Amino acid sequence: MAEVINLIDNSGLDYRLGAMTTTVEGDVHEIFDLIKKCHLKMRQYSNRVVTHITIDDREGACNRLFGKPESIEKKLGKKLKK
């Protein structure tokens, strides 16, 4: 997994690493290219790889990776644990 995260980190796309997921934000074509690279990287280590993706494509939305948590914190009036 570390090599996959390195691919994501070197992609130039904004991302947030979580305990069980990694969220990436950016141009749809760049993201699909990155997903393919990540999947193929894992295939180097296993003859079976399952890749799950969720796509949230909302017109006009930008910087939601960091903006969404900030919006929630503002509404709650406090910083959340990260």
Buried (B, 14 or more C-beta within 10 A) or exposed (E): EEEBEEEBEEBEBEBEEEEEEBBBBBEEEEBEEBBEBBBEBBEEEEEEEEEEEEEEEEEEEEEBBEEEBEEEEEEEEEEEEE
